[in-house]
Amino acid sequence: MAIVAQTSNLGKIFWPALAWLISIIFFFPIFWMVLTSFKTDADAVKPEFLIFFKPTLENYFNMTDNYDYWRFAINSTITSIFATLFSLFVGVPASYVMAFNPTKNTKNILIWMLSTKMLPAAAVLYPMTFITKNFLNIYDTHFLIILVLCLINLPIVIWMLFTYFKEIPKEIIEASRMDGVNTWGELKEIIIPLAWGGLASTALLCFIFCWNEAYWTVRLTTNEAATLSKLIEGNRAPEGLFFGRLSAVSSAAVAPIVILGWFCQRQLVKGLTFGAVK
């Protein structure tokens, strides 16, 4: 009994300590990025100023005064919000049909949609750029970025919503149909209220993915629709990286998502664990 009690006590110390260690490892790059943002570009590369240095807000003032940070931030907000809304607008009915009116090809369709995430983005970069520039004339527009972000995240949105909808008892849907409720009524009065946690977590994750997307937003924009990813990429020059300014811009780009995730963490966890416990 003493050995069991001692093992139990060690476990109570070991697992929390391990959790804290893992958390610190994951958090350290963010901490170092924020710390570097208060250094000048010169101090950021000097070993003697690795920890102890004279902090400055020069990088943040330079970011707002010379880099037009707010324009890039507004572009990121617009494209992320509308891409998320459009993904849900398409994903909710698609998931509903596959969850409650499946066919023999439903599983194959889901697998095919997920397989599109395995396509190397670089493989379609040239045709995408060529078509949008020379034929569609939508290069460097909000519409193009919203469309691309929606197409990128739609498979994940459908898969997540499909999983949440499958957890809703079919007897509820069958009973509503016997009462004469139409498809729109099922979605509005039954599906959406019951799967609200899953919808919220899906929307939040989709928004985060849209906000953090860098490959397409950097390569399909130049100025008008450029997002914060483009602003971050702009701190690269032939003579090297401006680490102080780069860290400031990166910190400002990460901050809204960190704050959003902090306030929505309860809803996010609830949605991600929806149906996990019967």
C-alpha positions as CSV (number, residue, x, y, z in Angstrom):
1,M,0.0,0.0,0.0
2,A,2.9,2.4,0.8
3,I,4.4,1.7,-2.6
4,V,1.1,2.4,-4.3
5,A,0.6,5.6,-2.4
6,Q,4.2,6.7,-3.1
7,T,3.7,6.0,-6.8
8,S,0.5,8.0,-6.8
9,N,2.2,11.0,-5.2
10,L,5.0,10.9,-7.7
11,G,2.4,10.8,-10.5
12,K,0.7,13.9,-9.1
13,I,4.0,15.7,-9.3
14,F,5.4,14.2,-12.5
15,W,2.5,14.8,-14.8
16,P,1.8,18.4,-13.9
17,A,5.5,19.1,-14.2
18,L,5.6,17.4,-17.6
19,A,2.6,19.5,-18.7
20,W,4.3,22.7,-17.6
21,L,7.5,21.7,-19.4
22,I,5.7,21.0,-22.7
23,S,3.8,24.3,-22.3
24,I,7.0,26.3,-21.8
25,I,8.6,24.7,-24.8
26,F,5.7,25.6,-27.0
27,F,5.4,29.1,-25.6
28,F,9.1,30.0,-25.7
29,P,9.2,30.9,-29.4
30,I,6.3,33.3,-28.9
31,F,8.0,34.8,-25.8
32,W,11.3,35.2,-27.7
33,M,9.5,36.9,-30.6
34,V,7.8,39.4,-28.3
35,L,11.1,40.0,-26.5
36,T,13.0,40.6,-29.7
37,S,10.3,43.1,-30.9
38,F,11.5,45.5,-28.2
39,K,15.1,45.4,-29.5
40,T,16.5,47.5,-32.3
41,D,17.5,45.7,-35.5
42,A,21.1,46.1,-34.4
43,D,20.7,44.9,-30.9
44,A,18.6,41.9,-32.1
45,V,21.7,40.3,-33.7
46,K,24.2,41.1,-30.9
47,P,24.9,38.2,-28.4
48,E,25.6,40.7,-25.6
49,F,22.0,41.9,-25.8
50,L,20.5,38.5,-25.8
51,I,18.7,38.9,-22.5
52,F,19.6,42.3,-21.1
53,F,19.0,45.2,-23.4
54,K,17.4,48.7,-23.4
55,P,13.8,48.1,-24.6
56,T,12.3,50.4,-27.2
57,L,9.0,50.9,-29.0
58,E,10.7,52.1,-32.1
59,N,9.7,49.0,-34.1
60,Y,6.0,49.3,-33.3
61,F,6.0,53.0,-34.1
62,N,7.8,52.3,-37.3
63,M,5.3,49.6,-38.1
64,T,2.3,51.9,-37.8
65,D,3.8,55.0,-39.2
66,N,5.8,53.7,-42.2
67,Y,4.5,50.2,-42.9
68,D,0.8,51.0,-42.9
69,Y,0.0,48.2,-40.5
70,W,-3.7,48.9,-40.2
71,R,-4.4,48.5,-43.9
72,F,-2.8,45.1,-43.9
73,A,-4.7,44.2,-40.7
74,I,-8.0,45.3,-42.2
75,N,-7.3,43.2,-45.3
76,S,-6.6,40.2,-43.1
77,T,-9.8,40.7,-41.1
78,I,-12.0,41.2,-44.2
79,T,-10.6,38.1,-46.0
80,S,-10.7,35.9,-43.0
81,I,-14.2,36.8,-41.9
82,F,-15.8,36.5,-45.4
83,A,-13.9,33.3,-46.2
84,T,-15.1,31.8,-42.9
85,L,-18.7,32.8,-43.5
86,F,-18.6,31.5,-47.1
87,S,-17.0,28.2,-46.0
88,L,-19.9,27.7,-43.5
89,F,-22.5,28.8,-46.0
90,V,-21.3,26.0,-48.3
91,G,-20.2,23.5,-45.6
92,V,-23.3,23.4,-43.4
93,P,-25.7,22.2,-46.2
94,A,-23.1,19.9,-47.7
95,S,-22.4,18.3,-44.3
96,Y,-26.1,18.1,-43.5
97,V,-26.9,16.2,-46.7
98,M,-24.0,13.7,-46.2
99,A,-24.9,13.1,-42.6
100,F,-28.6,12.6,-42.9
101,N,-29.1,11.6,-46.5
102,P,-26.0,9.6,-47.3
103,T,-25.5,7.6,-50.5
104,K,-23.1,4.8,-51.3
105,N,-20.6,7.4,-52.5
106,T,-20.7,9.6,-49.5
107,K,-17.6,8.1,-47.9
108,N,-15.7,8.3,-51.2
109,I,-16.6,12.0,-51.6
110,L,-15.4,12.8,-48.1
111,I,-12.1,11.0,-48.7
112,W,-11.7,12.8,-52.0
113,M,-12.2,16.2,-50.4
114,L,-9.7,15.4,-47.7
115,S,-7.2,14.2,-50.3
116,T,-7.2,17.7,-51.9
117,K,-5.3,18.9,-48.8
118,M,-2.4,16.6,-49.9
119,L,-1.9,18.5,-53.1
120,P,1.3,20.5,-53.1
121,A,0.4,24.2,-53.3
122,A,3.5,25.0,-55.4
123,A,2.2,22.6,-58.1
124,V,-0.7,24.8,-58.9
125,L,0.9,28.2,-58.2
126,Y,1.8,29.0,-61.8
127,P,-1.5,28.1,-63.4
128,M,-3.4,29.9,-60.6
129,T,-1.3,33.1,-61.1
130,F,-1.5,32.9,-64.9
131,I,-5.3,32.4,-65.0
132,T,-6.1,35.1,-62.4
133,K,-3.8,37.6,-64.0
134,N,-4.5,37.1,-67.7
135,F,-8.0,35.7,-68.0
136,L,-10.1,36.5,-64.9
137,N,-8.3,39.7,-64.0
138,I,-8.9,39.2,-60.3
139,Y,-5.2,39.0,-59.2
140,D,-4.5,41.0,-56.0
141,T,-8.2,41.4,-55.1
142,H,-10.1,40.5,-51.9
143,F,-12.4,38.3,-53.9
144,L,-9.6,36.1,-55.1
145,I,-8.1,35.7,-51.6
146,I,-11.5,35.0,-50.1
147,L,-12.2,32.4,-52.7
148,V,-8.8,30.7,-52.3
149,L,-9.1,30.6,-48.5
150,C,-12.5,29.2,-48.7
151,L,-11.4,26.4,-51.1
152,I,-8.4,25.6,-48.9
153,N,-10.4,25.2,-45.7
154,L,-13.7,23.9,-47.1
155,P,-12.7,20.2,-46.8
156,I,-11.8,20.6,-43.1
157,V,-15.0,22.5,-42.5
158,I,-17.1,19.8,-44.1
159,W,-15.3,17.0,-42.3
160,M,-15.7,18.7,-38.9
161,L,-19.4,19.6,-39.4
162,F,-20.1,16.1,-40.8
163,T,-18.7,14.6,-37.6
164,Y,-20.8,16.9,-35.4
165,F,-24.0,16.3,-37.3
166,K,-23.5,12.6,-37.1
167,E,-23.7,12.8,-33.4
168,I,-27.2,14.2,-33.5
169,P,-29.7,11.3,-33.0
170,K,-31.4,10.5,-36.3
171,E,-34.7,9.8,-34.4
172,I,-35.0,13.6,-33.8
173,I,-34.7,14.3,-37.6
174,E,-37.1,11.5,-38.4
175,A,-39.6,12.8,-35.9
176,S,-39.4,16.3,-37.3
177,R,-40.0,15.0,-40.8
178,M,-43.1,13.1,-39.7
179,D,-44.3,16.5,-38.3
180,G,-43.9,18.0,-41.7
181,V,-40.7,20.1,-41.0
182,N,-39.0,21.0,-44.3
183,T,-35.2,21.0,-44.9
184,W,-34.7,24.6,-43.9
185,G,-36.7,24.1,-40.8
186,E,-34.5,21.1,-39.8
187,L,-31.4,23.2,-40.2
188,K,-32.7,26.3,-38.5
189,E,-34.7,24.7,-35.6
190,I,-32.9,21.4,-34.9
191,I,-29.4,21.0,-36.5
192,I,-27.9,24.4,-35.8
193,P,-29.1,24.7,-32.2
194,L,-28.0,21.1,-31.3
195,A,-24.6,21.4,-33.0
196,W,-24.0,25.1,-32.1
197,G,-20.8,24.2,-30.1
198,G,-19.4,22.3,-33.1
199,L,-20.3,25.2,-35.5
200,A,-18.6,27.7,-33.3
201,S,-15.4,25.7,-32.9
202,T,-15.4,25.0,-36.7
203,A,-15.9,28.7,-37.5
204,L,-13.1,29.7,-35.0
205,L,-10.6,27.2,-36.4
206,C,-11.5,28.2,-40.0
207,F,-10.9,31.8,-39.1
208,I,-7.6,31.0,-37.5
209,F,-6.5,29.0,-40.6
210,C,-7.5,31.9,-42.9
211,W,-5.7,34.5,-40.8
212,N,-2.5,32.4,-40.6
213,E,-2.5,31.5,-44.3
214,A,0.8,32.8,-45.8
215,Y,1.6,30.9,-49.0
216,W,-1.3,32.0,-51.1
217,T,-1.8,35.4,-49.6
218,V,1.8,36.3,-50.2
219,R,1.9,35.0,-53.8
220,L,-1.5,36.1,-55.0
221,T,-1.3,39.7,-53.8
222,T,1.0,42.7,-54.3
223,N,-0.6,45.7,-52.6
224,E,-4.4,46.1,-52.7
225,A,-5.4,42.9,-51.0
226,A,-2.2,42.2,-49.2
227,T,-2.6,40.7,-45.7
228,L,-0.4,40.7,-42.6
229,S,1.5,37.7,-44.0
230,K,2.6,40.0,-46.9
231,L,3.7,42.6,-44.4
232,I,5.8,40.1,-42.5
233,E,7.4,38.9,-45.7
234,G,8.2,42.5,-46.6
235,N,10.8,42.7,-43.8
236,R,13.1,40.6,-45.9
237,A,15.8,42.4,-47.9
238,P,18.9,41.5,-49.9
239,E,21.1,42.5,-47.0
240,G,19.2,40.1,-44.6
241,L,16.3,40.1,-42.2
242,F,15.4,43.0,-39.9
243,F,14.8,40.9,-36.8
244,G,13.5,43.7,-34.6
245,R,10.9,45.0,-37.1
246,L,10.1,41.5,-38.2
247,S,9.4,40.4,-34.6
248,A,7.2,43.5,-34.0
249,V,5.1,42.9,-37.0
250,S,4.8,39.2,-36.2
251,S,3.8,39.9,-32.7
252,A,1.1,42.3,-33.8
253,A,-0.1,39.7,-36.4
254,V,-0.3,37.0,-33.8
255,A,-1.9,39.0,-31.0
256,P,-5.5,39.1,-32.3
257,I,-5.6,35.4,-32.8
258,V,-4.1,34.7,-29.3
259,I,-6.6,37.1,-27.7
260,L,-9.5,35.5,-29.7
261,G,-8.4,32.0,-28.8
262,W,-8.1,33.0,-25.1
263,F,-11.6,34.4,-24.9
264,C,-13.1,31.5,-26.9
265,Q,-11.2,28.6,-25.4
266,R,-14.2,27.3,-23.5
267,Q,-16.3,27.2,-26.6
268,L,-13.5,25.8,-28.7
269,V,-12.9,22.9,-26.3
270,K,-16.6,22.3,-26.0
271,G,-17.0,22.1,-29.7
272,L,-13.9,19.9,-30.3
273,T,-15.1,17.4,-27.6
274,F,-18.7,17.5,-28.9
275,G,-20.1,13.9,-28.7
276,A,-16.9,12.5,-27.1
277,V,-18.7,11.6,-23.9
278,K,-22.0,9.8,-24.1
